[in-house]
Amino acid sequence: MNTCIRFILLALFSVGIKLTAQQVFEINPDLLRKPWPAQWISFPENSNSEFGVYLFRKEISIHSKPEKFIIHVSADNRYKLYVNGIYVCNGPARGHLFKWNFESIDISSFLQPGKNIISSMVWNFADHRPLAQITGQTGLIIQGNSNIESIANTNTSWVVLKDSAYKPLPVNINQYYAMGAGENFNSEKYPWNWMDKDCSISGWKHAREVETAKPAGCMGEWGGPSLHLLSPREIPFMEEKTQRFFKVRRSDIANIPEEFLKGKVPVTISANSKAKILMDHNELTTAYPVLSFSKGRKSAIKLTYAESLFDSNGNKGNRNDIENKQITGNSDVIVCDGGNNRVFQTLWWRTFRYIELEIETKDEPLVLNDFYSIYSAYPFEEKASFHCDNPQLKDIWDVGWRTQRLCANETFFDCPYYEQLQYIGDTRIQALVSTYVSGDSRLTKNAIAALRESQLPTGITQSRFPAYQTQIIPTFSLVWVTMVYDYWMLNDDPAFVKSMIPGMQETLNWFSSRVDSTGMAGPVEWWSFVDWTYSKGWDNGNPPAAHTGGSSIISLQFVYTLEKASDVFKAFKMNDIADEYKNLANKIKKSVFENCFDVRKGLIADSPEKSTFSQHANVLAILTGTFPKTTDKARIISAILNDKDLAQCTLYFRFYLFEALEKAGQADQFLAALNPWKEMLNAGLTTFAETPDPARSDCHAWSASPVYYFLSLVSGIKPASPGFNSVRVEPSFGSLKTIDATMPHKLGNIHVKLQKDNENRVTGEIALPVQLDGVFVWNGMQTLLKGGKNKIGNNY
């Protein structure tokens, strides 16, 4: 094959463009209960815990193209799988040693009669790995599903080469950063033809068997332990698609042609020169950067990724503006070997709106053939929609949904740039947004299970998981319990919910033991994060009295959780336990009101000392019914929204503020409370940030909450019974005149199309799936809804 064509094809197939790779769920039952015939293999000359990138390959021969050829694949840390030089998939889906995921793939479409090469790139970033990456030891495992496919099994017949082209590139970011090192790639050392059938393997070594592969629950011989307990992947492969940059924003190279952005015209950088090119994707993305280059031997190319640029004072300002701003962030470096049509793609995807190429050439000109990226995210589909007579809300919807998409990959995570950690507080909001918009709860179920698996012997969950460092946020453990409640209401999956009940009880019992003689939460250890509020008495997210005892906020969050958990327990015939928790909740509410209600302000203080007050305490008091029934809830909400002496909710806890508006019958004030999101749009953000400026992260999952509330509060669509087996539609128009919303349901779509006139009368239509019934509520009146189309008349 012509060398140029071969490298172009290699570029095409190595950048993540899937052809016909098919994820399957057909698994030989023996592989789920017995040790696998295949063995975990590794490079024979290392400790299996050091940094390294390894190339594995195996030649197999078949007489004819099979109808199916199913293999099960995993690695530690990660792998990319190829067949005959064509990219198949990557993995494993992120997990932990007691539930180490493997992918099941039908590779028959990649095979051909005769000789075939199965190859895999495996890497272990060791001490330089992301915090979310748990590891045991470097290794690759491939197991055929039957005797026919067993010719692909990993064992000493596989050969391996240590790829010396890669070194870790330390990151220097003056923020909390948990994503590990970048990549320093020396293409002079890379064996560019390693997947070819005619590649010489004279310098390769036979792989070393390092571990017997065992599925989770398999005892093995004499109960022998296994480092990785293999478990089938339960989520789909990530969405991967090619995307191109929007614009070159500035460059030391004059007149870069527009066609370069389309991949049609190369750009040449002259010999012995330096240049910078700032690329703008126009919106934030999560993607594998792909750079094709030729010639330029010994040239160095540094890729720096950023959500936004910074001025000389470290401020971001409007994210669209670049004047007098510089880029700073995580980077990768490429050293060129002088060959033609070389392609560099990062091993793991990057987060960026802007990428700067900083280039230094040596004695040979460097040619940039093409530069683009491969988008990577969980394959959520936007099945829901929301339209109204305020066009700015559509902008909030679009940016909020993009925020959600970029914070979901093999797990949910708080932010894609800095951490990629599945924090419970963020995850609850993400789970609701994604379920409402896509109807897909698989990642939610995966998250709930993983966080249950993180639970410590004391009963408390870890705050984020998977992660190789343990962090405890007790308030997030409470949020995990409410996640189970949310899942129970939205999904008809009682067996899974029932399996979570012991973990729920363990968490609630941990908190119960910390209720002191005052009837409120006593001192709560660890990090009792509630919100990024920096008012008097707040310490790094801990509310007043969290560590000394008597925090009304923590006490009422416990109550909020107890009440939701009690509903779950009662549904599973655990009436005594449900009543016990309900009684405890009532006692705590009574104690909080008696100890913390301030007659002068008419509000709940943060502690019995009544020296600080917050929106948070009073939001939770509304949500839990802590105020007496005769209390004027509208007055409380007015104080929450307008008293600026109260510690203010930031973007995270506004999720609960919005819920409180609805609980207090003040849901029409929701739209007026969206100013922080409008300000972010005005500041040029294309995703919603962690906090108001100065924000660390420009993309933070918890800030997508308005998308959920557009459907659940404004459109008023909520489950009326567990499993979403009936629906309640109670819209809150606020200043709107029209609402047109669609939400996916397991039985079909729910469609709400309503208009409100100047006399507060509502007309329109609500269409339900044929087998779904429900109720429409307006002005205190209820009308039964039946499957199919329901006309809403003028009698409201």
C-alpha positions in Angstrom: 0.0 0.0 0.0 1.2 3.5 -0.8 2.8 4.9 2.4 0.9 8.2 2.2 -2.5 6.4 1.8 -1.6 4.0 4.5 -1.0 6.8 7.0 -4.1 8.6 6.0 -6.1 5.5 6.6 -4.3 5.0 9.9 -5.2 8.6 10.9 -8.8 8.0 10.0 -9.1 4.8 11.9 -7.2 5.8 15.0 -9.1 9.0 15.8 -12.2 7.4 17.2 -14.4 7.2 14.1 -16.5 4.1 14.7 -17.5 2.0 11.7 -19.6 -1.0 12.8 -18.4 -1.7 16.3 -21.3 -3.3 18.1 -21.7 -3.5 21.8 -23.5 -6.7 22.8 -24.9 -8.1 26.0 -24.6 -11.7 25.0 -22.3 -13.3 27.6 -21.6 -16.9 28.1 -23.0 -17.7 31.6 -19.9 -19.6 32.6 -17.9 -16.3 32.3 -20.1 -14.8 35.0 -19.5 -17.5 37.5 -16.2 -19.2 36.8 -12.6 -18.1 36.3 -11.9 -17.2 32.7 -9.6 -19.3 30.6 -8.0 -16.0 29.4 -5.4 -14.4 31.6 -4.6 -10.8 32.5 -1.4 -10.0 30.7 1.2 -7.3 31.0 4.7 -6.2 30.0 7.2 -8.7 31.4 9.8 -6.2 32.5 8.1 -3.7 34.8 6.4 -3.6 38.3 2.9 -3.3 36.8 2.3 -0.1 38.8 4.6 2.4 37.0 3.7 4.9 34.3 3.6 3.3 30.9 1.9 2.9 27.6 2.0 -0.6 26.1 1.1 -2.0 22.7 -0.3 -5.5 22.5 -1.0 -7.6 19.4 -2.1 -11.1 18.5 -2.4 -12.7 15.0 -5.4 -15.0 14.5 -6.4 -16.9 11.4 -10.0 -17.8 10.3 -11.2 -19.7 7.3 -14.2 -17.4 6.6 -15.8 -14.3 7.8 -18.0 -15.2 10.8 -21.5 -14.1 11.4 -20.5 -13.0 15.0 -17.3 -13.0 16.9 -17.9 -11.8 20.5 -15.0 -10.9 22.8 -15.0 -9.4 26.3 -12.3 -6.8 26.9 -10.9 -4.8 29.8 -7.7 -3.3 30.9 -6.0 -1.3 33.8 -6.0 1.7 33.5 -7.5 1.9 30.1 -7.3 0.5 26.5 -8.1 1.3 22.9 -8.9 -1.8 20.8 -8.2 -2.2 17.1 -8.8 -5.0 14.6 -6.7 -5.0 11.4 -5.7 -1.4 12.2 -9.3 -0.2 12.6 -10.5 1.4 15.8 -13.1 -0.6 17.6 -13.8 0.9 21.0 -12.2 2.1 24.2 -12.7 1.4 27.9 -13.2 0.0 30.4 -16.1 2.1 31.7 -14.8 3.7 34.9 -15.4 1.6 38.0 -13.5 0.2 41.0 -11.6 -3.0 41.8 -14.6 -4.8 43.3 -16.6 -4.0 40.1 -14.1 -3.7 37.3 -16.0 -3.3 34.0 -15.5 -5.2 30.9 -16.9 -4.5 27.4 -18.6 -7.1 25.2 -18.0 -6.5 21.5 -18.9 -8.3 18.3 -15.9 -7.7 16.1 -17.1 -9.9 13.2 -17.5 -7.0 10.8 -13.8 -6.1 11.3 -12.5 -9.7 10.5 -11.7 -11.1 7.1 -10.7 -14.6 5.9 -7.1 -15.5 6.6 -4.8 -13.5 8.8 -6.1 -10.9 11.2 -4.4 -8.7 13.8 -6.1 -7.8 17.1 -4.2 -5.1 18.8 -4.7 -2.9 21.8 -3.0 0.2 23.3 -3.1 0.0 27.1 -1.9 2.7 29.5 -1.4 3.2 33.2 -0.7 6.7 34.3 0.2 5.5 37.8 0.8 8.4 40.2 0.0 10.8 37.3 -3.5 9.4 36.8 -6.8 11.3 37.4 -8.2 11.0 40.9 -11.2 9.2 39.5 -9.0 6.4 38.1 -8.7 3.5 40.5 -6.0 1.0 39.6 -4.7 -2.4 40.7 -1.9 -3.2 38.2 -1.2 -2.7 34.5 -2.9 -5.3 32.4 -5.1 -6.4 29.5 -7.7 -9.1 29.4 -9.5 -10.4 26.3 -11.8 -13.4 26.6 -13.7 -15.1 23.7 -17.3 -15.7 24.4 -17.1 -19.3 23.2 -14.5 -21.9 22.0 -14.6 -20.3 18.5 -13.6 -16.9 19.8 -11.1 -18.3 22.3 -8.4 -17.9 19.7 -8.3 -14.3 20.8 -7.8 -15.0 24.5 -5.0 -13.1 26.2 -2.1 -15.3 27.3 1.6 -15.6 26.6 0.9 -16.0 22.9 0.3 -12.3 22.7 3.3 -10.0 22.2 3.8 -6.6 23.7 6.0 -3.5 23.2 6.5 -0.7 25.7 5.8 2.5 23.9 8.6 4.9 24.9 7.0 7.8 23.0 4.9 8.8 25.9 5.9 10.5 29.1 3.7 12.3 31.7 3.5 16.1 31.4 2.9 17.6 34.8 0.1 20.2 35.1 0.7 23.5 36.8 -2.7 25.1 37.6 -3.4 27.4 40.5 -6.7 25.7 41.4 -7.8 22.4 42.8 -7.2 20.1 39.9 -7.7 16.3 39.9 -7.2 15.3 36.3 -3.6 14.1 36.4 -0.9 14.7 33.9 -0.9 15.7 30.3 0.9 13.8 27.6 4.4 14.4 26.3 4.5 12.6 23.0 7.7 12.1 21.1 6.7 10.8 17.7 10.3 9.9 16.9 10.0 7.0 19.3 6.5 5.9 18.2 6.3 2.7 16.2 3.9 4.1 13.6 3.2 0.7 11.9 2.6 -1.3 15.0 -0.9 -2.4 14.0 0.1 -3.5 10.4 0.0 -7.1 9.4 3.6 -6.8 8.1 5.0 -5.1 11.2 8.2 -6.7 12.4 7.8 -7.9 15.9 11.5 -8.9 16.4 11.9 -6.4 19.2 8.6 -7.3 20.9 8.3 -9.6 23.9 5.9 -12.3 24.8 3.3 -11.0 27.4 3.5 -12.1 31.0 0.5 -13.6 32.7 -0.1 -11.6 35.9 -3.6 -12.5 37.1 -6.3 -15.1 36.6 -9.4 -13.3 35.3 -12.4 -13.8 37.6 -15.9 -12.4 37.5 -17.4 -10.7 40.6 -18.7 -13.3 42.9 -16.4 -16.0 41.7 -14.6 -17.8 44.5 -11.9 -19.4 42.4 -9.6 -22.2 43.5 -9.5 -22.4 47.3 -11.3 -19.1 47.5 -8.2 -17.4 46.0 -8.5 -13.6 45.8 -8.5 -11.6 42.5 -7.3 -8.1 42.1 -10.0 -7.1 39.5 -13.5 -8.5 40.0 -14.9 -8.4 36.5 -18.4 -7.1 35.9 -20.3 -6.5 32.6 -20.5 -2.9 31.5 -24.0 -1.6 32.2 -23.9 1.6 30.2 -23.6 2.2 26.5 -20.5 3.3 24.7 -19.9 7.1 24.6 -21.1 9.2 21.7 -18.1 10.0 19.4 -18.4 12.3 16.5 -16.0 14.6 14.5 -16.3 18.3 15.1 -14.4 21.3 13.8 -13.1 24.5 15.2 -15.2 27.7 14.6 -12.4 30.2 14.1 -8.8 31.1 14.4 -9.0 34.0 16.9 -5.4 35.1 16.6 -2.1 33.9 15.1 1.5 34.8 14.5 1.0 33.3 11.0 -0.6 35.7 8.6 -3.7 34.8 6.7 -4.4 31.2 7.8 -7.0 30.2 5.2 -10.5 29.4 6.2 -10.2 26.1 4.4 -7.7 24.9 7.0 -10.6 24.9 9.5 -12.4 22.5 7.2 -9.4 20.2 6.8 -9.0 21.0 3.1 -5.8 23.2 3.1 -2.6 22.7 5.2 -0.7 25.4 7.0 3.1 25.5 6.9 5.3 27.0 9.6 8.7 27.9 8.3 11.9 26.4 9.7 13.7 27.8 12.8 10.7 29.8 13.8 8.2 30.2 16.6 4.4 30.7 16.3 1.2 30.7 18.3 -2.3 29.9 16.9 -5.3 30.4 19.1 -8.3 28.2 18.0 -11.8 28.9 19.2 -14.4 26.2 19.2 -17.1 28.8 19.9 -18.6 26.8 22.7 -17.2 24.5 25.4 -16.7 20.9 24.5 -15.3 17.6 25.7 -13.3 16.0 22.9 -10.2 14.2 21.8 -8.0 16.8 20.0 -6.7 15.3 16.7 -3.7 16.9 15.0 -2.3 15.7 11.7 1.2 16.9 10.8 4.0 16.3 8.3 7.8 17.0 8.2 9.1 19.5 10.8 11.6 17.0 12.4 12.4 18.0 16.0 9.7 20.6 16.0 7.7 20.9 19.2 4.0 21.6 19.4 2.4 22.5 22.7 -1.4 22.3 22.9 -2.9 24.3 25.8 -6.6 23.9 26.7 -8.8 26.4 28.4 -12.5 27.1 29.1 -11.8 30.8 28.9 -8.9 33.2 28.8 -7.6 35.3 31.6 -6.5 39.0 31.9 -3.4 40.1 33.8 -5.4 40.1 37.1 -6.5 36.5 36.6 -10.1 37.5 35.7 -12.0 35.8 33.0 -14.5 38.6 32.1 -16.6 38.0 29.0 -15.7 34.6 27.7 -16.0 35.8 24.1 -13.3 38.5 24.6 -9.7 37.7 24.0 -8.1 41.2 23.8 -5.3 41.5 26.4 -6.0 38.0 27.6 -3.7 35.0 27.8 -4.3 31.3 27.9 -3.4 29.1 30.9 -4.3 25.5 31.6 -3.5 21.9 31.1 -1.3 21.0 28.1 0.1 18.2 25.8 3.4 18.4 23.9 4.2 16.7 20.6 7.8 16.3 19.3 7.7 15.7 15.5 9.7 13.0 13.8 9.7 14.4 10.2 7.4 11.8 8.8 4.3 12.4 6.6 0.7 12.4 7.7 1.4 11.7 11.3 -1.6 11.9 13.6 -1.7 12.7 17.3 -4.8 12.0 19.4 -4.8 12.3 23.1 -5.3 9.1 25.1 -8.1 10.7 27.1 -10.4 13.5 26.0 -9.8 17.2 26.9 -12.2 20.0 27.9 -11.8 23.2 26.0 -13.4 26.1 24.2 -10.0 27.5 23.3 -6.8 25.6 22.3 -3.5 27.4 21.7 -0.9 25.8 19.5 2.5 27.0 20.5 5.0 25.8 17.9 8.8 25.9 17.7 10.4 24.5 14.5 14.0 23.4 13.9 15.7 23.0 10.6 12.7 21.7 8.6 9.4 23.4 8.0 6.4 21.9 9.7 3.1 21.2 7.9 -0.1 21.2 9.8 -2.4 19.1 7.7 -5.5 19.2 9.8 -6.7 20.0 13.3 -10.1 19.0 14.7 -11.6 17.0 17.6 -13.7 14.0 18.4 -16.5 14.8 20.7 -17.0 12.4 23.6 -20.0 12.2 26.0 -22.6 9.9 27.4 -25.1 9.3 24.5 -28.0 11.2 26.0 -30.7 12.1 23.5 -32.5 15.4 23.9 -36.1 13.9 23.7 -37.7 16.6 25.8 -38.4 20.2 24.7 -39.6 23.4 26.2 -40.9 26.4 24.4 -42.6 29.5 25.6 -43.1 33.2 24.8 -39.8 34.2 26.5 -37.0 33.4 24.0 -34.3 33.9 26.6 -35.5 30.7 28.4 -34.7 28.7 25.3 -31.1 30.0 25.6 -31.0 28.9 29.3 -32.4 25.5 28.2 -29.8 25.0 25.5 -26.8 26.1 27.6 -28.1 24.1 30.6 -28.5 21.0 28.5 -25.0 21.4 27.1 -23.7 21.8 30.6 -25.4 18.5 31.5 -24.0 16.7 28.4 -20.4 17.8 29.1 -20.7 16.6 32.7 -21.7 13.1 31.8 -19.4 10.5 30.3 -18.7 7.0 31.8 -19.9 8.5 35.1 -21.6 11.8 36.0 -19.1 14.3 37.3 -19.1 17.8 38.8 -17.0 19.4 36.1 -15.2 18.2 33.0 -12.1 20.4 33.2 -10.9 20.3 36.8 -12.1 17.1 38.4 -14.4 14.7 36.6 -15.5 13.3 39.9 -18.9 11.9 40.6 -19.9 14.1 43.6 -23.3 13.1 45.1 -24.5 16.7 45.4 -24.0 17.4 41.7 -25.2 13.9 40.7 -28.7 14.2 42.1 -29.3 17.3 40.0 -27.8 15.7 36.9 -29.8 12.6 37.4 -33.1 14.5 37.4 -32.1 16.7 34.5 -31.0 13.8 32.3 -34.0 11.6 33.2 -36.4 14.4 32.4 -34.8 15.4 29.2 -33.6 12.0 27.8 -35.7 9.4 29.6 -32.5 7.5 30.0 -31.8 6.5 33.7 -29.0 4.0 33.1 -26.2 6.4 34.2 -28.3 7.4 37.2 -28.7 3.7 38.2 -25.0 3.2 37.7 -24.2 6.2 39.9 -26.5 5.2 42.7 -25.0 1.7 42.8 -21.4 3.0 42.7 -22.1 5.4 45.6 -23.6 2.6 47.6 -20.5 0.5 46.9 -18.4 3.4 48.3 -20.1 3.1 51.7 -17.8 2.8 54.6 -18.3 0.3 57.5 -19.6 3.2 59.6 -22.5 3.6 57.2 -21.6 6.9 55.6 -20.9 7.0 51.8 -17.9 8.6 50.3 -18.7 12.0 48.8 -17.5 11.1 45.3 -16.9 7.7 43.7 -15.1 6.2 42.0 -12.0 7.9 43.4 -8.8 6.6 44.9 -8.7 9.1 47.7 -11.5 8.8 50.3 -13.4 12.0 51.0 -16.4 12.3 53.3 -19.2 14.9 53.0 -21.9 13.6 55.4 -24.5 16.0 53.9 -23.9 14.4 50.5 -24.6 11.0 52.0 -28.0 12.3 52.7 -28.3 13.5 49.1 -27.6 9.9 48.1 -30.6 8.7 50.0 -32.8 11.3 48.2 -31.4 10.1 44.9 -32.8 6.6 45.6 -36.1 8.3 46.4 -36.0 10.2 43.1 -35.1 7.1 41.1 -38.0 5.2 42.8 -40.5 7.9 41.8 -39.3 8.2 38.2 -38.5 4.5 37.3 -40.4 1.3 37.7 -37.5 -0.7 39.1 -38.5 -1.9 42.6 -35.9 -4.7 42.8 -33.1 -2.2 42.4 -34.6 0.3 44.9 -35.2 -2.5 47.4 -31.5 -3.5 47.1 -30.5 0.1 48.2 -32.6 0.1 51.3 -30.0 -1.4 53.7 -27.5 1.3 52.6 -30.2 4.0 53.1 -30.7 2.7 56.6 -27.0 2.7 57.4 -26.7 6.3 56.4 -29.8 7.4 58.3 -28.6 5.5 61.4 -25.3 7.3 61.2 -27.0 10.6 61.3 -29.5 9.4 63.9 -26.7 8.7 66.3 -25.6 12.3 66.0 -28.8 13.9 67.1 -28.0 15.2 70.6 -30.0 16.0 73.7 -31.4 19.2 72.2 -33.1 17.2 69.5 -31.0 18.7 66.8 -27.8 17.5 65.0 -24.9 17.6 67.3 -21.3 18.0 66.1 -21.0 16.4 62.7 -17.4 15.4 61.7 -15.8 15.5 58.3 -16.7 18.2 55.7 -20.4 19.1 56.0 -20.5 21.0 52.8 -23.8 22.7 52.0 -23.0 25.5 49.5 -20.2 27.8 48.4 -21.5 30.5 50.6 -18.9 32.9 52.2 -21.1 34.8 54.7 -20.4 35.2 58.4 -20.1 31.8 60.2 -19.6 29.8 57.0 -16.3 28.0 56.6 -15.4 26.4 53.2 -18.9 25.4 52.6 -19.6 24.3 56.1 -22.6 26.1 57.6 -22.5 27.7 61.0 -22.5 25.3 64.0 -21.8 22.3 61.7 -18.8 21.2 63.8 -20.0 22.5 67.2 -23.5 21.2 67.1 -26.9 22.9 66.7 -26.9 23.5 63.0 -30.4 24.1 61.8 -29.3 23.6 58.2 -27.9 20.1 58.8 -30.7 19.2 61.1 -33.3 20.1 58.5 -31.5 18.5 55.7 -31.6 15.3 57.7 -35.3 15.8 58.2 -35.8 16.4 54.4 -34.1 13.1 53.8 -35.9 11.2 56.5 -39.2 12.2 55.1 -38.4 11.0 51.6 -36.8 7.8 52.9 -39.9 7.1 55.0 -42.1 7.1 51.9 -39.8 4.5 50.3 -39.8 2.3 53.4 -43.5 2.4 53.7 -43.9 1.3 50.0 -41.8 -1.7 50.8 -44.0 -2.7 53.8 -41.4 -1.5 56.3 -44.0 0.4 58.2 -42.4 0.3 61.7 -39.1 1.7 60.3 -40.9 4.3 58.2 -42.9 5.5 61.3 -39.7 5.5 63.4 -38.0 7.8 60.9 -41.1 10.0 60.5 -41.3 10.4 64.2 -37.7 11.3 64.4 -38.1 13.9 61.6 -41.0 15.5 63.5 -39.0 15.7 66.7 -36.1 17.4 65.0 -38.4 19.9 63.3 -40.0 20.7 66.6 -36.6 21.2 68.2 -35.3 23.4 65.4 -38.3 25.6 65.5 -38.2 25.9 69.3 -34.4 26.6 69.4 -33.8 28.6 66.2 -37.0 30.5 65.3 -36.4 34.3 65.7 -39.5 36.1 66.5 -38.1 39.5 65.5 -37.1 38.4 62.0 -39.8 35.7 61.7 -37.2 33.3 60.3 -35.2 30.3 61.3 -31.7 31.1 62.4 -28.7 29.0 61.5 -28.2 27.9 65.1 -29.7 28.5 68.6 -27.3 31.4 69.1 -29.4 33.2 66.4 -26.3 35.2 65.3 -26.5 34.3 61.7 -29.4 33.7 59.2 -29.4 32.2 55.8 -31.6 31.4 52.8 -30.6 27.8 53.3 -32.1 27.3 56.7 -35.4 28.8 55.7 -35.5 27.0 52.4 -35.1 23.7 54.2 -37.7 24.9 56.8 -40.2 25.4 54.0 -39.4 22.1 52.3 -39.8 20.2 55.6 -42.9 21.9 56.9 -41.0 23.2 60.0 -42.9 26.4 60.1 -46.4 26.1 61.7 -49.2 25.5 59.2 -50.6 28.9 60.0 -47.4 30.6 58.9 -47.7 33.0 56.0 -45.5 31.1 53.5 -45.6 34.0 51.0 -44.0 36.3 53.7 -41.3 33.7 54.3 -40.5 33.4 50.6 -40.5 37.2 50.3 -37.9 37.4 53.1 -35.8 34.6 51.6 -35.7 36.3 48.2 -35.3 39.9 49.3 -33.5 40.1 52.6 -29.9 40.5 51.5 -28.6 40.2 55.1 -29.3 36.5 54.8 -26.5 34.3 53.6 -27.3 33.7 50.0 -27.7 30.5 48.1 -25.3 30.1 45.2 -26.0 28.2 42.1 -25.9 24.8 43.7 -28.4 25.4 46.5 -30.7 27.4 44.3 -32.0 24.0 43.2 -33.5 23.6 46.7 -34.6 27.3 46.7 -36.6 26.6 43.5 -38.2 23.6 45.1 -39.1 25.7 48.1 -40.9 28.2 45.9 -43.1 25.5 44.7 -43.7 24.0 48.1 -44.8 27.3 49.5 -47.2 28.0 46.6 -44.9 30.6 45.2 -43.7 28.8 42.0 -44.6 31.8 39.9 -41.6 33.6 41.3 -39.2 31.0 39.8 -38.6 32.8 36.5 -37.7 36.1 38.3 -35.1 34.1 40.3 -33.1 33.2 37.2 -31.0 36.3 37.0 -27.7 34.5 37.8 -28.2 32.3 34.7 -29.0 35.4 32.6 -25.9 37.0 33.9 -23.8 34.0 32.8 -25.3 34.2 29.3 -24.4 37.9 29.2 -20.9 37.0 30.2 -20.5 34.8 27.1 -20.6 31.4 28.9 -21.7 28.5 26.7 -22.1 26.3 29.8 -23.1 27.3 33.3 -20.5 27.8 35.9 -19.7 26.4 39.4 -20.4 29.7 41.1 -21.0 33.3 40.1 -17.8 35.0 39.0 -15.1 34.7 39.9 -15.8 31.1 39.0 -13.2 28.3 38.9 -15.1 26.0 36.6 -17.1 27.3 33.7 -19.0 24.1 33.4 -20.6 22.6 36.5 -23.4 20.1 36.5 -25.3 21.4 39.4 -25.9 24.7 37.5 -28.1 22.9 34.9 -31.0 22.8 37.3 -33.3 25.3 35.5 -33.7 22.7 32.7 -35.3 20.3 35.2 -37.5 23.0 36.6 -38.7 24.2 33.1 -40.3 20.8 32.8 -41.2 19.9 36.4 -42.2 23.3 37.8 -43.1 25.7 34.9 -44.7 22.9 32.8 -45.6 21.2 36.0 -44.9 17.6 34.9 -44.3 15.3 37.9 -44.8 11.6 38.8 -47.9 11.2 40.8 -47.0 7.8 42.0 -43.8 5.6 42.3 -42.5 4.3 39.1 -44.0 7.2 37.2 -47.2 5.1 36.9 -49.3 8.2 36.9 -48.7 11.9 36.3 -49.6 15.2 37.9 -49.5 18.3 35.7 -49.6 21.6 37.7 -48.0 24.4 35.6 -46.7 27.6 37.0 -46.7 30.3 34.2 -45.2 33.2 36.2 -44.9 35.9 33.6 -45.4 33.5 30.7 -48.5 33.3 28.5 -47.7 30.1 26.6 -46.1 26.8 27.5 -45.3 24.0 25.1 -43.3 21.2 26.6 -42.6 17.5 25.8 -41.1 15.0 28.2 -40.2 11.4 27.5 -41.9 8.7 29.6 -41.5 4.9 29.5 -44.9 4.6 27.8 -44.4 7.4 25.3 -44.2 11.2 25.4 -46.1 13.6 27.7 -47.0 16.8 25.8 -48.3 19.9 27.6 -49.4 22.8 25.4 -51.2 25.5 27.4 -52.1 29.2 27.2 -53.0 31.6 30.0 -55.1 34.7 29.4 -55.1 38.0 31.3 -57.8 36.6 33.7 -55.6 33.7 34.7 -57.6 31.2 32.7 -55.9 28.3 31.1 -56.7 26.5 27.8 -54.9 24.0 25.7 -54.2 20.4 25.5 -52.3 17.7 27.5 -51.5 14.5 25.6 -50.5 11.4 27.6 -49.3 8.0 26.5 -52.3 5.8 25.9 -51.7 3.7 29.1 -50.9 6.6 31.4 -53.5 8.4 33.5 -53.1 11.5 35.7 -54.4 14.7 37.0 -54.3 18.4 35.9 -54.3 21.0 38.6 -55.0 24.7 38.2 -56.2 27.2 40.8 -56.8 24.4 43.3 -59.1 22.5 40.9 -58.3 19.0 39.7 -59.3 17.4 36.5 -58.6 13.7 35.7 -56.4 13.1 32.7 -56.7 9.9 30.6 -54.3 8.4 28.1 -54.4 10.2 24.8 -55.4 13.8 24.2 -57.1 15.9 26.9 -58.6 19.2 26.2 -58.1 21.9 28.9 -61.1 24.3 28.8 -62.0 27.8 30.1 -63.5 26.6 33.4 -60.2 27.3 35.3 
